[in-house]
Amino acid sequence: MPAPITVIVPARNEGRTIAKVVATMQELPCVAEVLVIDNGSGDDTAALARSAGARVIAEARPGMGNAVRSGVAAAAHDWVMKVDADLGRFDTALFARMAAARAPGVGLVKGAWNDPEDPMPMTRLLVAPALRLMCPGLGDLRAPNSGIYLFDRSRIAHQRLTSDYAVDLDVMLRVHAAGAEVAEVDIGRIVHDARNPGHYSRMAQEILAFFLSRQPLGLLEEVVVAAERPETVIRAALGHAARRLMAGARVTFALGEGAGAGVLAEAVAPYPTARIVTLDDLPGAAPAAHAARLTVIAGAGSALAAARSFAARHGEALPVALWRMPGAGESRGDVSVDVAEGAVVKRAALRRLNLTDAVASREVFCVVGDAGWSPSSSGHARG
């Protein structure tokens, strides 16, 4: 039996259309519930949504991303369909195509629609060209900026989604970086409210800012961290790893035994793109399907040997950078990375271990070998 779906409908002053949208989505056999996220409406949007049978969540913070985040968190089911609140005429039967397109390995289904009154300037002039440069695997989508889609929230750290109009792109990039497939189905003709140039201008600024913020993070750059003791990872590399996880990139921790294993597992538990294996399992580990390059970071001893072997095995298919965590007494390295908000995760883990290490704003690593790319090209500075 197909997994049930929660429909989320972010809405702000959409009293004219919200009841029709709720009623129509409830007619879909695959839909188990409809949530309307009232994003600070000044009209009767919330009351009309409740009367139509929706569960209403209040989200006072302005911004489409804030509304989507709240809706995804409140959903009763992992498969979440996000639908616009200002839809006019649309075909319910075609919406069901998104549910039918779910298959093993698919993490998101985009609804590609057409509106003869909408020339889609945002998609043609900004979103599509940016995706072809950043994520070539998404470059052939017909409607990458569609705000109507179905995704599996269990695959991504949805609590970290951006707060603005770029949230739909953020969901897609995170699903793609996690290694899941993005499918696309035709959902026919949909008529939206007319948009003025000012609306598109504001949206373009937010989307461009989103792309510029994600580009230095290299979401398709996968990180592997190997150490004989988990405490070594927490002290030397958790800030960098946590920042990558927050952005949606995939990080694999290959560990030996140690008292910090539980602490590290708890620190990265909120991020579905984190995985923990043993050092012995590292030879059999594989990058995600959409990984564009690898950074392998290792401690000393057997961890460095395992990291070398892993890097060599995958170096023929992907550009690989191999870094070493500084040993005792080493204070300088070849690469310095900004840990940014990852410092919060690192500080909490150190506290759990009763360690008093100072948490610097940057972590330093020694370059053991590069194969095909330079760390500095992904926003890292040479020390």
C-alpha angles and dihedrals in degrees: 000000000000116000113262120254134224114208115210120197116189107206138181118175093339098139091132096063109015098091092052092048092050094046093047095050091048089060091065109101092217094055115097098177142001120219122193115198107207103211100197098303119184094200134060096283094123095047093047091048091052092048089053091055104262127135107238124216119191117222111178097181109096119237136081091245093056090052093047092048091052092047095048091048092050096046116117093215135050094230105077127184115201115206132180118248096215098063117139115184118005138151115246093200091059092052087060088065089076092059091046091053093065111115138155109299095016112121101170137024117199120209108224110203136173131219117182089209094054117072089189096229093171093057097042099043105031120007102045096046092047093051093050088057099040103032112015090182089069096043096099097057112122095209108021092157095052112137091207113083146126123230144168106247092195090074097062141045091251092175087070097056117132117264101230144057092299091071093101090056091044091056091050096047092049093050090048093047089050088062099253125130124254112216129189131208133182112250095178130228120351126179116213129186112276114270123216124219091255090060092053092046093055091045092049092053093052094046093047091049089051093052092047091051093050099043096074090049093061097213092198092053103102120207126212118190118193126185138153090229126035090220088066091059092048093051099041111024114012094097093058093041093049093050090053092049092049090055092051102257122137121253126184121199115202108192145177122212124296146132091263096063094096093043092052092046091052092047094056098034094101091062117076091195091066120093131180124208134164122261088248089057095052095089090061096045119108133197120253117275094256100041111138097188142351136235112196115194119188143180122220133290120013091000092061091047091051091046092051090051093048092048093048093049094053098032093090093060101033138029106257133196117195117203132179126215110238114259129228111307095016114120101165135059143169097257129044119191129192110237093193111171090359086081089075092058092045093048092051092050093050089050090053089055092048090241120148098203113147113243110227124202090243137040122216128216136179118235112236096174144336123210114192104337143050122238089222090066090067098056098276122131125222112238 
